[in-house]
Amino acid sequence: MQDVTLRENILSPHYREQEIGGARYFAGLSLNELEKLIKLGFVERGPWNSCDGVDDMFIPFMRRHPGFTAHGYAIAPQRKDCRITVEGVEKEGASTLTELADFAITFKNADEMNIDPDQDCSYLRCWYD
């Protein structure tokens, strides 16, 4: 049985808005928190559309670059399919050229990719639909 209370304790500081249609969006989820949610069995892990999935894409990237966090949505705990879908990663703050290059190469097939044009690339974000 899944621990919905622990899931909500981990996610609640990261929710961005109220529930909409049984889903609630989150941002700023650390690698450590994401791995806890995976162990609890809530995170969708397989590939979809042009995304290789959490295990093959987001986790390895976040391990290489721990300054990045995950964003996505969580289905309401009262629903039978109370899954968490990670839609991308983001980072606020200066990025190195290594981070920028790895980000651009790793997420080149994302539906959206945002790279702040400032010299220090102070905001990087990708999103998969």
Buried (B, 14 or more C-beta within 10 A) or exposed (E): EEEBEEBBEBBEEBBEEEEEEEBBBBBBBBBEBBBBBBEBEBBBBEBEEEBBBBEEBBBEBBEEBEBBBBBBBBBEBEEEEBBBBBBBBBBBEBBEEEBBEBBBEBBEEBBEBEBBEEEEBBBBBBBBE
